[in-house]
Amino acid sequence: MRARVSVLAAVMVAALTVLPRAQSRANEHWVATWATAPIARVPAGQIAAAAGRAAPAAAAATATAQTAPNQPAGAAAPTPAAAGRGGAPRPPFYPNNQTLRQIAHVSLGGTRIRVVLSNVFGTTPLQIGAAHVAIRERASSVVPGTDRTLTFSGAAAATVPANAVLVSDPVSLNVPNFADLAIDLFVPNDTSTGTVSVHPSAYTTNYVVTGNHAGDADWSGATTNTSWYYLDHIEVSAPDKTPVVVMMGDSITDGTASTLDANHRWGDILTHRLLPEKGGRPIAVVNAGIAANRVLSQVGGNAGNNALSRFEHDVLMRPGVQFVTVLEAINDIGQARTNAQPSAEDLIGGHRQMIARAHTLGIKIFGATLTPFEGAAYYSEVGEQKREAVNQWIRTSHEYDGVIDFEAAVRDPEHPTKYLPRFDSGDHLHPSDAGYEAMGNAINIALFK
């Protein structure tokens, strides 16, 4: 009996030494300082099977195009990649006994952080063999002395259940505003047989090595990709009532056509205006854009769930959210071509749903006008009429708490259905870096005060 009591006492002492590291401080206030919007990448076998089925159809489409030279430009539906050009690796990458070093450019800094992992689309549990976080120095290297082991309820390895997220224990780390964090995840098992939670279009270079190298300083020889795997968001301990701005949108919010590793999305421009490097009110800005996303239609693939479906997870559940911007509907319009549905009224109804859900939680929500798209692969006069109707409603209905007029910021005054040439990336749908800068600078930051 005495031996059993001794063993129990030893277990209790061990527990007491672990639990304080796994708990937040009393009344600690956490806000999201970085986030991404995950999508479901189906098992590798399903992609291969779909590719096999698509091959005959693609050949037939090519033959049709060759025999129909007068077919209008853009008559053939663009692929999801063309509709929202992402940085997803080709062929799709599935971690297998590999360590991922993924770079996240935070907005608001702090001295204590938590990393939230995502298996929200996973059909099986996700095994994490080890996890670390550090401040990135350059490329795959980290600043010496900044590496920290991430634990989950005190354990260095973790299992993320299917359809779940997992919050790390807090770690003390002096993170400046606008710092790049390097998050290492060792994934010991083959993930190709299940559904992977991934954000394909990071516009950020991330790194992969074989085996467990979480926390290693030397990552020479690593391969690269431009997607984020199993990352949901990063939290920072901040003063009470620190506001978070969540940007809901499609590829134009995601940053399609912006320069790789430059952090030059319109949201990045806004962040630097809201959060000066010295002084100013602490405020965080996080991105919830998904390339090719739509308000209403559920198309799957890299386009992710429709906006109404993902609004809860990607927007309303972000810790500290007080403001939301919405720039979405151009893909619903463009992909419909000349079809009457969805109508402008249908899309306005979708926007009203997001407004109602935000207002229920006391969150202010701002509508952004849809940017020009004449010349894009899926442009049509019918679509242009819908775009103008949606923009008119955003500007004049007063149902949003404020308006961000992106169209006015980037359109050509002499041809308002087109981008000003220097703001056009070349596909007539996505802005150039100069266009993104014009958008970020066009926002009235008094909206967020």
C-alpha positions as CSV (number, residue, x, y, z in Angstrom):
1,M,0.0,0.0,0.0
2,R,2.8,2.4,0.9
3,A,4.5,1.7,-2.4
4,R,1.3,2.6,-4.3
5,V,1.0,5.8,-2.3
6,S,4.6,6.7,-3.2
7,V,4.0,6.1,-6.8
8,L,0.8,8.2,-6.7
9,A,2.7,11.0,-5.0
10,A,5.4,10.9,-7.7
11,V,2.8,11.1,-10.4
12,M,1.2,14.1,-8.7
13,V,4.5,15.9,-8.4
14,A,5.3,15.3,-12.0
15,A,1.9,16.6,-13.0
16,L,2.4,19.7,-10.9
17,T,5.7,20.4,-12.8
18,V,4.0,20.1,-16.2
19,L,0.7,21.9,-15.7
20,P,1.9,25.5,-15.1
21,R,3.7,25.4,-18.5
22,A,0.5,24.2,-20.2
23,Q,-1.8,26.9,-18.8
24,S,-2.3,30.6,-19.6
25,R,-1.8,33.2,-17.0
26,A,-4.9,34.3,-15.1
27,N,-7.0,36.7,-17.2
28,E,-4.6,36.5,-20.1
29,H,-6.1,38.0,-23.2
30,W,-5.3,36.2,-26.5
31,V,-5.9,37.7,-30.0
32,A,-5.1,36.3,-33.5
33,T,-2.1,38.1,-35.0
34,W,-1.8,35.8,-38.1
35,A,-4.3,33.5,-39.7
36,T,-5.0,31.6,-42.9
37,A,-8.1,30.0,-44.3
38,P,-7.7,26.2,-44.8
39,I,-9.2,24.1,-47.5
40,A,-9.6,20.3,-48.0
41,R,-7.1,18.6,-50.2
42,V,-8.5,15.2,-50.9
43,P,-6.5,12.0,-50.7
44,A,-3.8,11.5,-53.4
45,G,-5.6,8.5,-54.9
46,Q,-8.8,10.6,-55.5
47,I,-6.7,13.3,-57.3
48,A,-5.1,10.7,-59.5
49,A,-8.4,9.1,-60.3
50,A,-10.0,12.5,-61.1
51,A,-7.0,13.3,-63.4
52,G,-7.5,10.1,-65.2
53,R,-11.2,10.8,-65.8
54,A,-10.4,14.4,-66.9
55,A,-7.9,13.4,-69.5
56,P,-10.3,12.3,-72.2
57,A,-12.5,15.3,-71.6
58,A,-9.5,17.6,-71.9
59,A,-8.5,16.0,-75.2
60,A,-12.0,16.5,-76.5
61,A,-12.1,20.1,-75.4
62,T,-8.8,20.7,-77.1
63,A,-10.1,19.2,-80.3
64,T,-13.3,21.4,-80.1
65,A,-11.2,24.5,-79.6
66,Q,-9.1,23.7,-82.6
67,T,-12.2,23.3,-84.8
68,A,-13.9,26.4,-83.4
69,P,-11.5,29.3,-84.0
70,N,-14.3,31.9,-83.7
71,Q,-15.2,30.9,-80.1
72,P,-15.4,34.0,-78.0
73,A,-12.4,34.7,-75.7
74,G,-13.0,33.2,-72.3
75,A,-15.8,30.9,-73.4
76,A,-14.0,27.9,-71.9
77,A,-14.3,27.7,-68.1
78,P,-10.9,28.5,-66.5
79,T,-9.5,26.0,-64.1
80,P,-9.6,26.9,-60.4
81,A,-5.9,27.7,-60.6
82,A,-6.5,30.1,-63.5
83,A,-9.5,31.7,-61.7
84,G,-7.3,32.3,-58.6
85,R,-3.7,31.5,-59.4
86,G,-2.2,30.0,-56.4
87,G,1.2,28.8,-55.3
88,A,0.1,25.2,-54.6
89,P,2.9,22.8,-55.4
90,R,2.5,20.5,-58.5
91,P,1.9,17.7,-58.0
92,P,0.1,18.1,-54.7
93,F,2.4,17.5,-51.7
94,Y,1.5,15.2,-48.8
95,P,3.9,15.2,-45.8
96,N,5.3,11.8,-45.0
97,N,8.1,11.5,-42.3
98,Q,9.0,15.1,-43.0
99,T,9.5,18.3,-41.1
100,L,7.8,21.4,-42.4
101,R,9.3,24.8,-41.7
102,Q,6.5,27.3,-42.5
103,I,6.9,31.1,-42.4
104,A,4.1,33.3,-41.0
105,H,4.3,37.0,-41.2
106,V,2.6,38.3,-38.1
107,S,0.9,41.7,-37.6
108,L,0.9,42.5,-33.9
109,G,3.9,41.4,-31.8
110,G,4.1,40.5,-28.2
111,T,6.0,38.5,-25.6
112,R,3.9,35.4,-25.4
113,I,2.4,33.4,-28.3
114,R,0.4,30.3,-29.1
115,V,0.2,28.4,-32.3
116,V,-3.1,26.8,-33.4
117,L,-2.9,23.7,-35.6
118,S,-5.7,22.7,-38.0
119,N,-7.1,19.3,-38.9
120,V,-10.5,20.8,-39.6
121,F,-10.8,19.0,-42.9
122,G,-9.0,15.9,-41.9
123,T,-10.8,12.6,-42.1
124,T,-8.3,10.9,-39.8
125,P,-6.3,12.0,-36.7
126,L,-3.2,14.1,-37.5
127,Q,0.0,13.0,-35.8
128,I,2.5,15.7,-34.9
129,G,5.8,14.2,-33.7
130,A,7.4,17.5,-32.7
131,A,6.7,21.2,-33.1
132,H,8.9,24.3,-32.6
133,V,8.6,28.0,-33.2
134,A,11.4,30.6,-33.8
135,I,11.9,34.0,-35.3
136,R,12.9,33.7,-38.9
137,E,16.2,35.4,-39.9
138,R,16.2,34.9,-43.6
139,A,15.2,32.1,-46.0
140,S,15.1,28.9,-43.8
141,S,17.4,30.2,-41.1
142,V,16.2,31.4,-37.7
143,V,17.5,34.0,-35.3
144,P,19.9,32.2,-32.8
145,G,18.4,31.9,-29.3
146,T,14.8,32.3,-30.4
147,D,13.9,28.6,-30.9
148,R,11.1,27.4,-28.6
149,T,9.6,23.9,-28.3
150,L,5.9,23.9,-28.7
151,T,3.9,21.6,-26.4
152,F,0.3,20.7,-26.3
153,S,-1.2,20.2,-22.8
154,G,2.3,19.7,-21.7
155,A,3.3,17.1,-24.3
156,A,5.9,17.6,-27.0
157,A,4.0,15.3,-29.4
158,A,0.4,15.6,-30.2
159,T,-2.6,14.1,-32.0
160,V,-5.1,16.5,-33.7
161,P,-8.4,14.7,-34.0
162,A,-10.3,14.7,-37.3
163,N,-12.2,18.0,-37.9
164,A,-10.5,19.7,-35.0
165,V,-7.9,22.3,-34.1
166,L,-5.3,22.1,-31.4
167,V,-4.0,25.1,-29.4
168,S,-0.3,24.9,-28.2
169,D,0.7,25.9,-24.7
170,P,1.9,29.5,-24.5
171,V,5.6,30.1,-25.0
172,S,7.6,33.2,-24.0
173,L,9.2,34.8,-27.1
174,N,9.8,38.5,-27.8
175,V,8.1,38.9,-31.2
176,P,8.2,42.3,-32.8
177,N,5.4,43.7,-34.9
178,F,5.7,42.4,-38.5
179,A,8.1,39.6,-37.6
180,D,8.4,36.4,-39.6
181,L,7.9,33.3,-37.4
182,A,9.3,29.9,-38.5
183,I,6.9,27.1,-37.3
184,D,8.4,23.6,-37.5
185,L,6.0,20.6,-37.6
186,F,7.4,17.1,-37.8
187,V,4.7,14.9,-39.5
188,P,5.9,11.2,-39.0
189,N,3.1,9.4,-40.9
190,D,2.1,9.3,-44.5
191,T,-0.8,11.8,-45.0
192,S,-1.6,11.0,-48.6
193,T,-4.3,8.5,-47.7
194,G,-6.5,11.1,-45.9
195,T,-7.8,14.6,-46.5
196,V,-5.2,17.3,-45.7
197,S,-6.0,20.8,-44.3
198,V,-3.9,23.2,-46.4
199,H,-3.9,26.7,-47.7
200,P,-2.5,26.3,-51.2
201,S,-1.7,29.9,-52.1
202,A,0.7,31.3,-49.4
203,Y,2.8,33.5,-51.6
204,T,5.4,32.6,-49.1
205,T,8.3,30.2,-49.5
206,N,8.2,27.3,-47.0
207,Y,10.7,24.5,-46.4
208,V,10.6,20.7,-46.2
209,V,13.2,18.2,-45.0
210,T,13.0,14.4,-44.5
211,G,12.9,13.1,-40.9
212,N,12.6,15.0,-37.7
213,H,14.5,18.3,-37.8
214,A,12.1,20.4,-35.8
215,G,14.2,23.1,-34.1
216,D,17.4,22.4,-36.1
217,A,19.4,25.5,-37.1
218,D,20.8,24.0,-40.3
219,W,18.2,23.5,-43.0
220,S,20.5,23.4,-46.0
221,G,19.2,21.1,-48.7
222,A,15.6,21.6,-47.9
223,T,13.1,21.6,-50.7
224,T,10.4,24.3,-50.9
225,N,6.8,24.8,-51.5
226,T,4.4,27.8,-51.3
227,S,1.5,26.4,-49.3
228,W,0.7,26.3,-45.6
229,Y,-0.1,22.9,-44.1
230,Y,-1.9,22.3,-40.8
231,L,-1.7,25.9,-39.7
232,D,-4.9,27.7,-38.6
233,H,-3.8,30.8,-36.8
234,I,-1.2,32.3,-34.3
235,E,-2.3,34.1,-31.2
236,V,-0.4,36.7,-29.1
237,S,-1.1,37.8,-25.5
238,A,-2.3,41.4,-25.8
239,P,-4.0,44.1,-23.7
240,D,-7.7,43.7,-23.1
241,K,-9.9,45.0,-26.0
242,T,-7.1,44.8,-28.5
243,P,-9.0,44.7,-31.8
244,V,-8.5,42.2,-34.6
245,V,-9.5,42.9,-38.3
246,V,-10.4,39.9,-40.3
247,M,-10.3,40.2,-44.1
248,M,-12.8,37.9,-45.8
249,G,-12.4,37.4,-49.5
250,D,-11.2,35.5,-52.6
251,S,-7.9,35.6,-54.5
252,I,-7.7,39.4,-54.5
253,T,-7.6,39.3,-50.7
254,D,-5.4,36.1,-50.7
255,G,-2.8,38.0,-52.8
256,T,-2.9,36.3,-56.2
257,A,-0.3,37.8,-58.6
258,S,1.5,39.6,-55.7
259,T,5.3,39.1,-55.5
260,L,6.4,36.0,-53.7
261,D,7.7,36.6,-50.2
262,A,7.1,40.4,-50.5
263,N,4.0,40.5,-48.2
264,H,2.5,42.9,-50.6
265,R,-1.2,42.0,-50.4
266,W,-3.6,44.9,-49.9
267,G,-4.1,43.6,-46.3
268,D,-0.3,43.9,-45.7
269,I,-0.4,47.5,-46.8
270,L,-3.4,48.2,-44.5
271,T,-1.6,46.5,-41.6
272,H,1.3,48.8,-41.8
273,R,-1.0,51.8,-41.8
274,L,-3.0,50.6,-38.8
275,L,0.0,49.4,-36.8
276,P,2.9,51.8,-36.9
277,E,6.2,50.3,-36.0
278,K,6.6,52.8,-33.2
279,G,3.7,53.8,-31.0
280,G,0.1,53.8,-32.0
281,R,-2.8,51.6,-30.8
282,P,-2.2,47.9,-30.9
283,I,-4.3,46.2,-33.5
284,A,-4.0,43.0,-35.4
285,V,-4.9,42.1,-39.0
286,V,-5.5,38.6,-40.3
287,N,-6.2,37.2,-43.7
288,A,-9.2,34.9,-44.6
289,G,-8.9,35.0,-48.4
290,I,-9.1,31.9,-50.5
291,A,-8.3,32.0,-54.2
292,A,-11.3,31.3,-56.4
293,N,-13.7,31.4,-53.5
294,R,-17.3,32.2,-54.0
295,V,-20.1,33.7,-51.8
296,L,-22.7,31.0,-52.6
297,S,-21.4,28.2,-54.8
298,Q,-19.8,25.1,-53.3
299,V,-17.2,24.1,-56.0
300,G,-14.6,22.4,-53.8
301,G,-11.0,21.9,-54.8
302,N,-8.7,24.8,-54.2
303,A,-11.7,27.2,-54.0
304,G,-12.6,26.0,-50.6
305,N,-16.0,26.1,-49.0
306,N,-18.3,28.9,-50.0
307,A,-18.2,32.1,-47.9
308,L,-21.4,31.5,-46.0
309,S,-20.1,28.0,-45.0
310,R,-16.7,29.1,-43.8
311,F,-17.6,32.4,-42.3
312,E,-18.0,30.9,-38.8
313,H,-14.5,29.3,-38.6
314,D,-12.5,31.7,-40.7
315,V,-14.0,35.0,-39.4
316,L,-16.2,34.9,-36.4
317,M,-14.1,32.5,-34.4
318,R,-10.8,34.4,-34.7
319,P,-9.9,35.5,-31.2
320,G,-10.4,39.2,-30.7
321,V,-12.2,39.9,-33.9
322,Q,-13.9,43.3,-33.8
323,F,-13.9,44.3,-37.5
324,V,-14.5,42.4,-40.7
325,T,-13.9,43.4,-44.3
326,V,-15.7,41.6,-47.1
327,L,-14.4,41.5,-50.8
328,E,-16.2,38.7,-52.4
329,A,-18.6,37.8,-55.3
330,I,-16.5,38.3,-58.5
331,N,-16.0,34.5,-58.9
332,D,-19.7,33.8,-58.5
333,I,-20.3,36.5,-61.2
334,G,-17.5,35.4,-63.5
335,Q,-18.0,31.7,-63.3
336,A,-21.7,32.1,-64.1
337,R,-20.7,33.6,-67.5
338,T,-24.0,34.7,-69.2
339,N,-26.2,32.7,-66.9
340,A,-28.8,34.6,-65.0
341,Q,-28.0,32.8,-61.8
342,P,-26.7,33.7,-59.4
343,S,-28.3,37.1,-59.8
344,A,-27.0,40.3,-58.2
345,E,-29.9,39.9,-55.8
346,D,-28.8,36.4,-54.8
347,L,-25.3,37.7,-54.1
348,I,-26.6,40.7,-52.1
349,G,-28.6,38.2,-50.1
350,G,-25.3,36.3,-49.3
351,H,-23.7,39.5,-48.2
352,R,-26.7,40.3,-46.0
353,Q,-26.2,36.9,-44.3
354,M,-22.6,37.8,-43.3
355,I,-23.7,41.2,-42.1
356,A,-26.4,39.7,-39.9
357,R,-24.1,37.1,-38.4
358,A,-21.4,39.7,-37.6
359,H,-23.9,42.1,-36.1
360,T,-25.3,39.3,-33.8
361,L,-21.8,39.2,-32.2
362,G,-21.4,43.0,-32.1
363,I,-18.8,42.9,-34.8
364,K,-18.5,45.8,-37.3
365,I,-18.4,44.7,-40.9
366,F,-17.4,46.7,-44.0
367,G,-18.2,46.0,-47.6
368,A,-15.6,46.4,-50.3
369,T,-16.6,47.2,-53.9
370,L,-15.7,44.6,-56.5
371,T,-12.8,45.6,-58.7
372,P,-13.0,45.7,-62.5
373,F,-12.6,42.6,-64.6
374,E,-13.2,43.4,-68.3
375,G,-10.6,41.4,-70.2
376,A,-10.5,38.5,-67.7
377,A,-11.0,35.0,-69.0
378,Y,-14.6,34.8,-67.6
379,Y,-15.7,38.4,-68.3
380,S,-19.2,38.9,-69.9
381,E,-21.5,41.9,-70.2
382,V,-24.0,40.0,-68.1
383,G,-21.4,39.6,-65.4
384,E,-20.5,43.3,-65.6
385,Q,-24.1,44.3,-65.0
386,K,-24.2,42.1,-61.9
387,R,-20.9,43.6,-60.6
388,E,-22.2,47.1,-61.0
389,A,-25.5,46.2,-59.3
390,V,-23.6,44.7,-56.3
391,N,-21.3,47.7,-56.1
392,Q,-24.2,50.1,-56.2
393,W,-25.9,48.2,-53.3
394,I,-22.6,48.2,-51.2
395,R,-22.2,51.9,-51.8
396,T,-25.8,53.1,-51.2
397,S,-27.7,50.6,-49.0
398,H,-26.0,51.5,-45.7
399,E,-26.4,47.9,-44.6
400,Y,-22.7,47.6,-44.1
401,D,-21.1,49.6,-41.3
402,G,-18.9,51.3,-43.8
403,V,-17.7,51.1,-47.4
404,I,-14.2,50.4,-48.8
405,D,-14.3,51.6,-52.4
406,F,-11.6,49.4,-54.1
407,E,-13.1,49.8,-57.5
408,A,-12.6,53.6,-57.4
409,A,-9.0,53.1,-56.3
410,V,-7.9,50.9,-59.2
411,R,-10.3,51.5,-62.2
412,D,-9.3,53.3,-65.3
413,P,-11.2,56.7,-65.2
414,E,-11.5,56.6,-69.0
415,H,-12.7,52.9,-69.1
416,P,-14.2,52.2,-65.6
417,T,-14.8,48.5,-66.4
418,K,-11.0,47.9,-66.6
419,Y,-8.1,48.3,-64.3
420,L,-5.8,51.3,-64.7
421,P,-3.0,49.6,-66.7
422,R,-0.3,50.1,-64.0
423,F,-2.6,48.5,-61.5
424,D,-3.3,45.4,-63.7
425,S,-1.2,42.3,-63.1
426,G,-1.8,41.3,-66.7
427,D,-4.7,38.9,-66.3
428,H,-7.3,41.8,-66.0
429,L,-8.6,40.2,-62.8
430,H,-5.9,40.6,-60.2
431,P,-4.1,43.7,-59.2
432,S,-0.3,44.2,-59.7
433,D,1.8,45.1,-56.6
434,A,1.1,48.7,-57.4
435,G,-2.6,47.9,-57.5
436,Y,-2.5,46.2,-54.2
437,E,-0.7,49.2,-52.7
438,A,-3.4,51.5,-54.1
439,M,-6.1,49.4,-52.6
440,G,-4.4,49.3,-49.1
441,N,-3.9,53.0,-49.2
442,A,-7.5,53.8,-50.3
443,I,-9.0,52.5,-47.0
444,N,-10.2,55.0,-44.5
445,I,-8.4,53.8,-41.4
446,A,-10.9,55.8,-39.3
447,L,-13.3,52.9,-39.8
448,F,-11.2,50.8,-37.4
449,K,-11.3,53.3,-34.5
